[in-house]
Amino acid sequence: MKKWVVLALIISALTWIFWPRIHDASTTPEEHLQITMSIWPMQGIHSDWHRKISITYNGERISKELFGDTGWWRGSNLYRHISGAYVVHEGQGWCFGFTLEPLEFNRTLEDFCIKGQTTTETLNGHSRYYRDLIYLGHFYETWRDEEGIRIRYTSADQTPEVELPDGP
């Protein structure tokens, strides 16, 4: 009987150690809208992450698996297009957008991430790098900050717009 108890304790300990812990960062850019980026570890002892973004609006929810971070990810910028759609720029030349009504991911919004003329100042929150986009904030990995948090979101009034790397 003791063997089963020891085996159960070992299995519990291993599950606790290796069970993927999900870390979330969220923002509420407007009433009834929440955008959450989630990360959880890939297998191994390095700092690589599976990633997902979830959009909740008026009780509806959509989610999208993002490219796994194997060291290339430098954070994701959140923007609002002047049309009202939202755009998430991932760096490495990849971005995607979503609309609220209807709540859906929209591939045609990727064209909004074509760099325009870079400016040193922003007017009314507009992006320094992208035409017709208003910079809202930045999701980023913290490398385990002082509070043990692994991912954060900082708004545009806390952190200036980060220029993400272009594609290959």
Backbone as a printed PyTorch tensor [residue, N CA C, xyz], in Angstrom:
tensor([[[  0.8250,  -1.1990,   0.0000],
         [  0.0000,   0.0000,   0.0000],
         [  0.8650,   1.2570,   0.0000]],

        [[  1.9980,   1.2240,   0.6990],
         [  2.8700,   2.3770,   0.7640],
         [  3.4330,   2.7190,  -0.6070]],

        [[  3.6600,   1.7090,  -1.4660],
         [  4.1770,   1.9580,  -2.8040],
         [  3.2210,   2.8430,  -3.5960]],

        [[  1.9340,   2.6250,  -3.4380],
         [  0.9320,   3.4270,  -4.1620],
         [  0.9260,   4.8680,  -3.6660]],

        [[  1.1120,   5.0430,  -2.3730],
         [  1.1510,   6.3890,  -1.8090],
         [  2.3750,   7.1320,  -2.3360]],

        [[  3.5340,   6.4750,  -2.3330],
         [  4.7560,   7.0940,  -2.8380],
         [  4.6150,   7.4050,  -4.3250]],

        [[  4.0670,   6.4650,  -5.0830],
         [  3.8620,   6.6780,  -6.5140],
         [  2.9070,   7.8490,  -6.7610]],

        [[  1.8570,   7.9440,  -5.9950],
         [  0.9030,   9.0500,  -6.1390],
         [  1.5680,  10.3860,  -5.8040]],

        [[  2.4090,  10.4070,  -4.7870],
         [  3.1210,  11.6420,  -4.4390],
         [  4.0930,  12.0430,  -5.5400]],

        [[  4.8000,  11.0780,  -6.1150],
         [  5.7400,  11.3640,  -7.2030],
         [  4.9820,  11.9080,  -8.4110]],

        [[  3.8890,  11.2660,  -8.7790],
         [  3.0850,  11.7260,  -9.9200],
         [  2.5440,  13.1270,  -9.6540]],

        [[  2.0690,  13.3830,  -8.4530],
         [  1.5600,  14.7230,  -8.1060],
         [  2.6540,  15.7740,  -8.2020]],

        [[  3.8310,  15.4460,  -7.7010],
         [  4.9500,  16.3940,  -7.7410],
         [  5.3740,  16.6650,  -9.1760]],

        [[  5.4980,  15.6200,  -9.9860],
         [  5.8840,  15.8010, -11.3850],
         [  4.8340,  16.5990, -12.1500]],

        [[  3.5690,  16.3240, -11.8870],
         [  2.5010,  17.0800, -12.5350],
         [  2.5890,  18.5510, -12.1460]],

        [[  2.8230,  18.8250, -10.8770],
         [  2.9240,  20.2170, -10.4270],
         [  4.1270,  20.9070, -11.0680]],

        [[  5.2480,  20.1980, -11.1890],
         [  6.4660,  20.7780, -11.7520],
         [  6.3230,  21.0050, -13.2500]],

        [[  5.7710,  20.0280, -13.9750],
         [  5.7810,  20.0850, -15.4330],
         [  4.4590,  20.5110, -16.0640]],

        [[  3.4130,  20.6580, -15.2830],
         [  2.1320,  21.0850, -15.8340],
         [  2.2700,  22.5110, -16.3570]],

        [[  1.8740,  22.7490, -17.5950],
         [  2.0670,  24.0920, -18.1480],
         [  1.2360,  25.1410, -17.4030]],

        [[  1.9270,  26.1070, -16.8640],
         [  1.2510,  27.2160, -16.1810],
         [  0.9720,  28.3090, -17.1900]],

        [[ -0.2450,  28.7360, -17.2460],
         [ -0.6310,  29.7840, -18.1880],
         [ -0.4980,  31.1270, -17.4890]],

        [[  0.1410,  32.0710, -18.1780],
         [  0.3170,  33.4240, -17.6750],
         [ -0.4490,  34.3590, -18.6150]],

        [[ -1.1870,  35.2940, -18.0510],
         [ -2.0280,  36.1930, -18.8420],
         [ -1.6950,  37.6520, -18.5760]],

        [[ -1.8850,  38.4620, -19.6160],
         [ -1.8670,  39.9190, -19.4780],
         [ -3.0830,  40.4300, -20.2530]],

        [[ -3.8110,  41.3640, -19.6680],
         [ -5.0520,  41.8420, -20.2830],
         [ -5.1150,  43.3520, -20.3110]],

        [[ -5.9250,  43.8380, -21.2350],
         [ -6.2350,  45.2520, -21.3070],
         [ -7.7020,  45.4170, -21.6780]],

        [[ -8.2630,  46.5300, -21.2740],
         [ -9.6490,  46.8680, -21.6000],
         [ -9.6430,  48.2330, -22.2860]],

        [[ -9.4230,  48.2580, -23.6170],
         [ -9.3010,  49.5410, -24.3100],
         [-10.6080,  50.3160, -24.4550]],

        [[-11.7210,  49.6200, -24.3150],
         [-13.0160,  50.2990, -24.3280],
         [-14.0060,  49.4530, -23.5410]],

        [[-15.1350,  50.0370, -23.2250],
         [-16.1380,  49.3480, -22.4250],
         [-16.5820,  48.0560, -23.1020]],

        [[-16.6940,  47.0000, -22.3160],
         [-17.1510,  45.6800, -22.7580],
         [-16.1440,  44.9390, -23.6380]],

        [[-14.9270,  45.4370, -23.7580],
         [-13.9030,  44.7890, -24.5760],
         [-12.7080,  44.4380, -23.7030]],

        [[-12.3000,  43.1750, -23.7250],
         [-11.0850,  42.7550, -23.0250],
         [-10.2290,  41.9640, -24.0040]],

        [[ -8.9430,  42.3090, -24.0600],
         [ -7.9770,  41.6320, -24.9080],
         [ -6.9530,  40.9970, -23.9800]],

        [[ -6.7750,  39.6820, -24.1120],
         [ -5.8760,  38.9370, -23.2300],
         [ -4.8670,  38.1640, -24.0550]],

        [[ -3.5870,  38.3470, -23.7550],
         [ -2.5280,  37.5410, -24.3430],
         [ -2.1150,  36.5310, -23.2790]],

        [[ -2.0620,  35.2550, -23.6760],
         [ -1.6840,  34.1750, -22.7690],
         [ -0.4240,  33.5070, -23.2890]],

        [[  0.4580,  33.1570, -22.3630],
         [  1.6510,  32.3880, -22.7130],
         [  1.7480,  31.2040, -21.7590]],

        [[  2.2920,  30.0900, -22.2620],
         [  2.5800,  28.9390, -21.4270],
         [  3.8080,  28.2590, -22.0010]],

        [[  4.6070,  27.6340, -21.1420],
         [  5.9150,  27.1320, -21.5710],
         [  5.8300,  25.9860, -22.5670]],

        [[  6.7870,  26.0080, -23.5040],
         [  6.9990,  24.8540, -24.3760],
         [  7.7840,  23.8270, -23.5780]],

        [[  7.8150,  22.5940, -24.0380],
         [  8.5960,  21.5600, -23.3740],
         [ 10.0680,  21.9630, -23.3600]],

        [[ 10.7310,  21.8070, -22.2550],
         [ 12.1480,  22.1140, -22.1530],
         [ 12.4280,  23.0270, -20.9860]],

        [[ 13.7010,  23.3660, -20.8160],
         [ 14.1000,  24.1930, -19.6830],
         [ 14.4740,  25.6010, -20.1210]],

        [[ 14.1470,  25.9580, -21.3330],
         [ 14.4420,  27.2880, -21.8460],
         [ 13.2010,  28.1610, -21.7320]],

        [[ 13.3060,  29.3970, -22.1210],
         [ 12.2030,  30.3410, -21.9810],
         [ 11.4870,  30.5240, -23.3250]],

        [[ 10.9300,  29.4430, -23.8470],
         [ 10.1460,  29.5000, -25.0770],
         [  8.6820,  29.2940, -24.7170]],

        [[  7.8090,  29.9660, -25.4690],
         [  6.4030,  30.0170, -25.0780],
         [  5.4640,  29.6680, -26.2230]],

        [[  4.3910,  28.9690, -25.8790],
         [  3.2100,  28.9180, -26.7300],
         [  2.4480,  30.2010, -26.4140]],

        [[  1.7410,  30.7450, -27.4100],
         [  1.0270,  32.0000, -27.1780],
         [ -0.3600,  31.9500, -27.7920]],

        [[ -1.2860,  32.6880, -27.1740],
         [ -2.6600,  32.7740, -27.6620],
         [ -3.2090,  34.1480, -27.3010]],

        [[ -4.0670,  34.6770, -28.1670],
         [ -4.7570,  35.9240, -27.8500],
         [ -6.2490,  35.6370, -27.8260]],

        [[ -6.9360,  36.2170, -26.8580],
         [ -8.3800,  36.0510, -26.7110],
         [ -9.0210,  37.4240, -26.6590]],

        [[-10.1140,  37.5620, -27.3800],
         [-10.8650,  38.8050, -27.4240],
         [-12.2540,  38.5170, -26.8780]],

        [[-12.6610,  39.2650, -25.8730],
         [-14.0000,  39.1300, -25.3160],
         [-14.7020,  40.4740, -25.4830]],

        [[-15.8790,  40.4200, -26.1200],
         [-16.6430,  41.6530, -26.3540],
         [-18.1280,  41.3460, -26.1860]],

        [[-18.7660,  42.0740, -25.2890],
         [-20.2060,  41.9080, -25.0290],
         [-20.5930,  40.4500, -24.8080]],

        [[-19.7720,  39.7190, -24.0650],
         [-20.0800,  38.3390, -23.7290],
         [-19.6670,  37.3210, -24.7840]],

        [[-19.2730,  37.7430, -25.9730],
         [-18.7630,  36.8290, -26.9960],
         [-17.2550,  36.7280, -26.8430]],

        [[-16.6930,  35.5900, -27.2820],
         [-15.2450,  35.3900, -27.1510],
         [-14.7060,  34.6810, -28.3890]],

        [[-13.5810,  35.1800, -28.8790],
         [-12.8420,  34.5030, -29.9370],
         [-11.3900,  34.3850, -29.4860]],

        [[-10.7050,  33.3660, -29.9740],
         [ -9.3010,  33.1510, -29.6140],
         [ -8.5230,  32.7630, -30.8500]],

        [[ -7.2370,  33.0360, -30.8000],
         [ -6.3540,  32.7180, -31.9180],
         [ -5.0130,  32.2730, -31.3590]],

        [[ -4.5660,  31.0740, -31.7880],
         [ -3.2240,  30.6250, -31.4490],
         [ -2.2400,  31.4620, -32.2500]],

        [[ -1.1920,  31.9230, -31.6220],
         [ -0.1720,  32.7320, -32.2750],
         [  1.0720,  31.8820, -32.4940]],

        [[  1.9860,  32.3650, -33.3130],
         [  3.2370,  31.6410, -33.5110],
         [  3.9270,  31.4740, -32.1660]],

        [[  4.4920,  30.2930, -31.9420],
         [  5.2330,  30.0600, -30.7130],
         [  6.4720,  30.9370, -30.6600]],

        [[  6.8060,  31.3620, -29.4600],
         [  8.0000,  32.1910, -29.2690],
         [  9.1790,  31.2780, -28.9800]],

        [[ 10.0750,  31.1810, -29.9590],
         [ 11.2940,  30.3990, -29.7550],
         [ 12.4990,  31.3320, -29.7080]],

        [[ 12.2810,  32.5150, -29.1630],
         [ 13.3550,  33.4740, -28.9890],
         [ 13.2470,  34.6990, -29.8760]],

        [[ 12.3720,  34.6980, -30.8610],
         [ 12.2620,  35.8180, -31.7980],
         [ 11.3230,  36.9120, -31.3150]],

        [[ 10.3740,  36.5820, -30.4630],
         [  9.3110,  37.5120, -30.1070],
         [  9.8380,  38.6530, -29.2380]],

        [[  9.5710,  39.8850, -29.6320],
         [  9.9910,  41.0690, -28.8830],
         [  8.7890,  41.8370, -28.3350]],

        [[  7.6620,  41.1490, -28.2330],
         [  6.4430,  41.7690, -27.7550],
         [  5.4890,  42.0140, -28.9060]],

        [[  4.2730,  42.3940, -28.5610],
         [  3.2300,  42.6640, -29.5490],
         [  2.6170,  44.0250, -29.2500]],

        [[  2.5250,  44.8480, -30.2770],
         [  1.9000,  46.1650, -30.1230],
         [  0.4250,  46.0860, -30.4710]],

        [[ -0.3810,  46.8050, -29.7130],
         [ -1.8160,  46.8860, -29.9640],
         [ -2.1400,  48.2730, -30.5020]],

        [[ -2.9080,  48.3040, -31.5830],
         [ -3.3090,  49.5510, -32.2300],
         [ -4.8100,  49.5420, -32.4850]],

        [[ -5.3610,  50.7420, -32.6520],
         [ -6.7120,  50.8920, -33.1870],
         [ -6.5740,  51.6530, -34.4940]],

        [[ -7.1770,  51.1170, -35.5390],
         [ -7.1850,  51.7910, -36.8390],
         [ -8.2320,  52.8980, -36.7780]],

        [[ -8.0570,  53.9210, -37.5770],
         [ -9.0090,  55.0350, -37.5520],
         [-10.4210,  54.5880, -37.9420]],

        [[-10.5490,  53.4100, -38.5770],
         [-11.8660,  52.8550, -38.9230],
         [-12.5650,  52.2560, -37.7070]],

        [[-11.8260,  52.0290, -36.6050],
         [-12.3950,  51.4160, -35.4100],
         [-11.9350,  49.9790, -35.1980]],

        [[-11.3750,  49.3420, -36.2180],
         [-10.8550,  47.9800, -36.0840],
         [ -9.5970,  48.0060, -35.2140]],

        [[ -9.2470,  46.8610, -34.6680],
         [ -8.0380,  46.7310, -33.8530],
         [ -7.0000,  45.9320, -34.6230]],

        [[ -5.7270,  46.2360, -34.3820],
         [ -4.6220,  45.5680, -35.0580],
         [ -3.5730,  45.1910, -34.0120]],

        [[ -3.0830,  43.9700, -34.1020],
         [ -2.0030,  43.4960, -33.2420],
         [ -0.7970,  43.2520, -34.1370]],

        [[  0.2930,  43.9520, -33.8460],
         [  1.5240,  43.7930, -34.6210],
         [  2.4640,  42.9160, -33.8120]],

        [[  2.9290,  41.8330, -34.4340],
         [  3.7590,  40.8460, -33.7650],
         [  5.2480,  41.0330, -34.0040]],

        [[  5.6180,  41.9180, -34.9090],
         [  7.0130,  41.9850, -35.3170],
         [  7.2840,  40.9230, -36.3630]],

        [[  8.4950,  40.9280, -36.9150],
         [  8.8860,  39.9750, -37.9460],
         [  7.9430,  40.0380, -39.1500]],

        [[  7.3060,  41.2010, -39.3600],
         [  6.4600,  41.3890, -40.5220],
         [  5.0890,  40.7620, -40.4300]],

        [[  4.6470,  40.3750, -39.2490],
         [  3.3670,  39.7050, -39.1240],
         [  2.4460,  40.5090, -38.2170]],

        [[  1.2450,  40.7520, -38.7140],
         [  0.2330,  41.3730, -37.8730],
         [ -1.1210,  40.8100, -38.2660]],

        [[ -2.1020,  41.0600, -37.4300],
         [ -3.4640,  40.6190, -37.7170],
         [ -4.4080,  41.6230, -37.0790]],

        [[ -5.6460,  41.5960, -37.5250],
         [ -6.6270,  42.5200, -36.9970],
         [ -7.8980,  41.8100, -36.6010]],

        [[ -8.7520,  42.5420, -35.9040],
         [-10.0660,  42.0190, -35.5640],
         [-11.0530,  43.1650, -35.4850]],

        [[-12.2990,  42.8230, -35.7380],
         [-13.3990,  43.7840, -35.6380],
         [-14.2930,  43.3640, -34.4800]],

        [[-15.0600,  44.3150, -33.9800],
         [-15.9400,  44.0220, -32.8560],
         [-17.3460,  43.6360, -33.3080]],

        [[-17.8150,  44.2420, -34.3680],
         [-19.1650,  43.9410, -34.8600],
         [-19.1080,  43.7170, -36.3520]],

        [[-19.0240,  42.4660, -36.7700],
         [-19.0420,  41.2420, -35.9600],
         [-17.6830,  40.9990, -35.3000]],

        [[-17.7200,  40.2680, -34.1930],
         [-16.4820,  39.9200, -33.4880],
         [-15.7920,  38.8090, -34.2700]],

        [[-14.7090,  39.1740, -34.9750],
         [-13.9940,  38.1890, -35.7820],
         [-12.5990,  38.6970, -36.1150]],

        [[-11.7080,  37.7430, -36.3410],
         [-10.3810,  38.0820, -36.8500],
         [-10.5340,  38.3620, -38.3320]],

        [[ -9.8070,  39.3490, -38.8310],
         [ -9.9920,  39.8060, -40.2010],
         [ -8.6370,  39.9250, -40.8760]],

        [[ -8.3770,  39.0640, -41.8580],
         [ -7.0840,  39.0420, -42.5410],
         [ -6.8270,  40.3060, -43.3600]],

        [[ -7.8560,  40.9760, -43.8420],
         [ -7.6290,  42.1570, -44.6740],
         [ -6.9970,  43.2950, -43.8840]],

        [[ -7.0630,  43.2400, -42.5710],
         [ -6.4870,  44.2970, -41.7430],
         [ -4.9630,  44.2070, -41.6640]],

        [[ -4.3680,  43.1130, -42.1540],
         [ -2.9130,  42.9660, -42.1330],
         [ -2.2290,  44.0730, -42.9280]],

        [[ -2.9080,  44.5920, -43.9440],
         [ -2.3240,  45.6450, -44.7730],
         [ -2.0640,  46.9340, -43.9910]],

        [[ -2.6640,  47.0840, -42.8310],
         [ -2.4490,  48.2890, -42.0280],
         [ -1.0590,  48.3330, -41.4090]],

        [[ -0.3170,  47.2260, -41.4330],
         [  1.0040,  47.1640, -40.8050],
         [  2.1380,  47.3970, -41.7940]],

        [[  1.8750,  48.1300, -42.8400],
         [  2.9250,  48.5030, -43.7770],
         [  3.4880,  49.8290, -43.2840]],

        [[  4.7920,  49.8250, -43.0270],
         [  5.4060,  51.0170, -42.4400],
         [  5.2910,  52.2170, -43.3580]],

        [[  4.9880,  53.3500, -42.7450],
         [  4.9750,  54.6190, -43.4420],
         [  6.2310,  55.3830, -43.0710]],

        [[  6.1790,  56.6560, -43.2050],
         [  7.3260,  57.4820, -42.8440],
         [  7.4250,  57.5630, -41.3220]],

        [[  8.6120,  57.2970, -40.7970],
         [  8.8480,  57.3530, -39.3600],
         [  8.9470,  58.8020, -38.9150]],

        [[  8.2830,  59.1040, -37.7970],
         [  8.3510,  60.4520, -37.2370],
         [  8.8920,  60.3750, -35.8230]],

        [[  9.3800,  61.4790, -35.3180],
         [  9.9160,  61.4950, -33.9570],
         [  8.8570,  61.8510, -32.9280]],

        [[  7.7210,  62.3470, -33.3840],
         [  6.6660,  62.6940, -32.4340],
         [  5.3400,  62.1340, -32.9090]],

        [[  4.4410,  61.9420, -31.9690],
         [  3.1210,  61.4340, -32.3050],
         [  2.1010,  62.5400, -32.0960]],

        [[  1.0820,  62.5450, -32.9150],
         [ -0.0060,  63.4920, -32.7870],
         [ -1.2730,  62.7420, -32.4400]],

        [[ -1.9080,  63.1110, -31.3410],
         [ -3.1620,  62.4810, -30.9080],
         [ -3.0430,  60.9610, -30.7930]],

        [[ -1.8930,  60.4840, -30.3660],
         [ -1.6960,  59.0550, -30.1600],
         [ -1.3990,  58.2500, -31.4070]],

        [[ -1.3270,  58.8830, -32.5580],
         [ -1.0560,  58.1390, -33.7890],
         [  0.3300,  57.5110, -33.7340]],

        [[  0.4440,  56.3800, -34.3960],
         [  1.7020,  55.6400, -34.4380],
         [  2.8030,  56.4570, -35.1070]],

        [[  4.0100,  56.2790, -34.6350],
         [  5.1770,  56.9040, -35.2750],
         [  5.5610,  56.1720, -36.5520]],

        [[  5.0990,  54.9310, -36.7130],
         [  5.5800,  54.0680, -37.7900],
         [  4.5120,  53.6660, -38.8160]],

        [[  3.2360,  53.6850, -38.4170],
         [  2.1800,  53.1690, -39.2850],
         [  1.0850,  54.2130, -39.4850]],

        [[  0.7570,  54.4070, -40.7310],
         [ -0.2750,  55.3780, -41.0760],
         [ -1.6460,  54.8840, -40.6120]],

        [[ -2.4310,  55.7510, -40.1060],
         [ -3.8250,  55.5050, -39.7070],
         [ -3.9830,  54.5630, -38.5130]],

        [[ -2.8990,  54.2690, -37.7990],
         [ -2.9880,  53.4510, -36.5970],
         [ -2.7030,  54.3060, -35.3690]],

        [[ -3.4830,  54.0750, -34.3320],
         [ -3.3040,  54.7540, -33.0500],
         [ -2.7190,  53.7240, -32.0810]],

        [[ -1.5610,  54.0380, -31.5340],
         [ -0.8700,  53.1210, -30.6340],
         [ -1.5820,  53.0930, -29.2810]],

        [[ -1.9400,  51.8640, -28.8280],
         [ -2.6300,  51.7070, -27.5480],
         [ -1.7360,  51.1370, -26.4580]],

        [[ -0.8010,  50.2400, -26.8300],
         [  0.0480,  49.6490, -25.8070],
         [  0.8250,  48.4660, -26.3240]],

        [[  1.4840,  47.7420, -25.3880],
         [  2.4730,  46.7270, -25.7340],
         [  2.3770,  45.5420, -24.7770]],

        [[  2.2210,  44.3210, -25.3220],
         [  2.3300,  43.0890, -24.5540],
         [  3.7830,  42.6280, -24.6230]],

        [[  4.3580,  42.1630, -23.5010],
         [  5.7500,  41.7170, -23.5360],
         [  6.0420,  40.7230, -22.4160]],

        [[  7.0460,  39.8810, -22.6700],
         [  7.5190,  38.9220, -21.6860],
         [  8.3980,  39.6680, -20.6820]],

        [[  8.2430,  39.3710, -19.3970],
         [  8.9900,  40.0870, -18.3600],
         [ 10.2370,  39.3490, -17.8910]],

        [[ 10.4100,  38.1250, -18.2830],
         [ 11.5260,  37.3010, -17.7950],
         [ 11.4440,  37.1230, -16.2800]],

        [[ 10.2510,  37.0650, -15.7880],
         [  9.9140,  36.8890, -14.3810],
         [ 10.3440,  38.1020, -13.5590]],

        [[  9.4590,  39.0540, -13.5110],
         [  9.7780,  40.2830, -12.7850],
         [  9.7190,  40.0610, -11.2770]],

        [[  9.8660,  41.1190, -10.5290],
         [  9.9480,  41.0320,  -9.0660],
         [  8.6960,  40.4300,  -8.4390]],

        [[  7.5680,  40.4520,  -9.1430],
         [  6.3300,  39.8760,  -8.6160],
         [  6.0780,  38.4750,  -9.1510]],

        [[  7.0130,  37.9380,  -9.9320],
         [  6.8430,  36.6040, -10.5040],
         [  5.9650,  36.5840, -11.7450]],

        [[  5.6290,  37.7540, -12.2710],
         [  4.7660,  37.8550, -13.4470],
         [  5.6070,  37.6550, -14.6980]],

        [[  5.1070,  36.8470, -15.6530],
         [  5.8750,  36.5100, -16.8500],
         [  5.4660,  37.3030, -18.0850]],

        [[  4.2960,  37.9130, -18.0830],
         [  3.8520,  38.7130, -19.2220],
         [  3.0770,  39.9080, -18.6830]],

        [[  3.2720,  41.0340, -19.3390],
         [  2.5910,  42.2760, -18.9400],
         [  2.0690,  42.9950, -20.1710]],

        [[  1.1250,  43.8780, -19.9070],
         [  0.6570,  44.8230, -20.9130],
         [  0.8980,  46.2090, -20.3300]],

        [[  1.5210,  47.0830, -21.1100],
         [  1.6560,  48.4730, -20.6860],
         [  0.9630,  49.3440, -21.7190]],

        [[  0.2190,  50.3130, -21.2430],
         [ -0.5420,  51.1870, -22.1390],
         [  0.3650,  52.2750, -22.7160]],

        [[ -0.1400,  52.9320, -23.7400],
         [  0.6180,  53.9700, -24.4390],
         [  1.0350,  55.1020, -23.4990]],

        [[  0.2470,  55.3820, -22.4720],
         [  0.6370,  56.4590, -21.5550],
         [  1.7150,  56.0110, -20.5580]],

        [[  2.0060,  54.6980, -20.5000],
         [  3.0610,  54.1810, -19.6350],
         [  4.3700,  53.9260, -20.3860]],

        [[  4.2590,  53.5300, -21.6440],
         [  5.4240,  53.1520, -22.4380],
         [  5.2870,  53.6910, -23.8490]],

        [[  6.3060,  54.3660, -24.3490],
         [  6.2270,  54.8310, -25.7370],
         [  6.1960,  53.6480, -26.7030]],

        [[  5.7280,  53.9060, -27.8980],
         [  5.6170,  52.8700, -28.9160],
         [  6.9750,  52.2220, -29.1870]],

        [[  6.9930,  50.8950, -29.1590],
         [  8.1900,  50.1090, -29.4180],
         [  8.1910,  49.7640, -30.9100]],

        [[  9.2900,  50.0480, -31.5940],
         [  9.3950,  49.6660, -33.0000],
         [  9.7910,  48.1980, -33.0670]],

        [[  8.8910,  47.3920, -33.6020],
         [  9.1420,  45.9580, -33.7090],
         [  9.8990,  45.6440, -34.9800]],

        [[ 10.6740,  44.5640, -34.9870],
         [ 11.4820,  44.2410, -36.1740],
         [ 10.6030,  43.9070, -37.3770]],

        [[ 11.0820,  44.3020, -38.5610],
         [ 10.4030,  43.9570, -39.8040],
         [ 10.6790,  42.5030, -40.1420]],

        [[  9.9470,  42.0170, -41.1140],
         [ 10.1020,  40.6300, -41.5510],
         [ 11.4270,  40.3920, -42.2420]],

        [[ 11.6740,  39.1240, -42.5390],
         [ 12.9500,  38.7570, -43.1660],
         [ 13.1140,  39.3620, -44.5450]]])
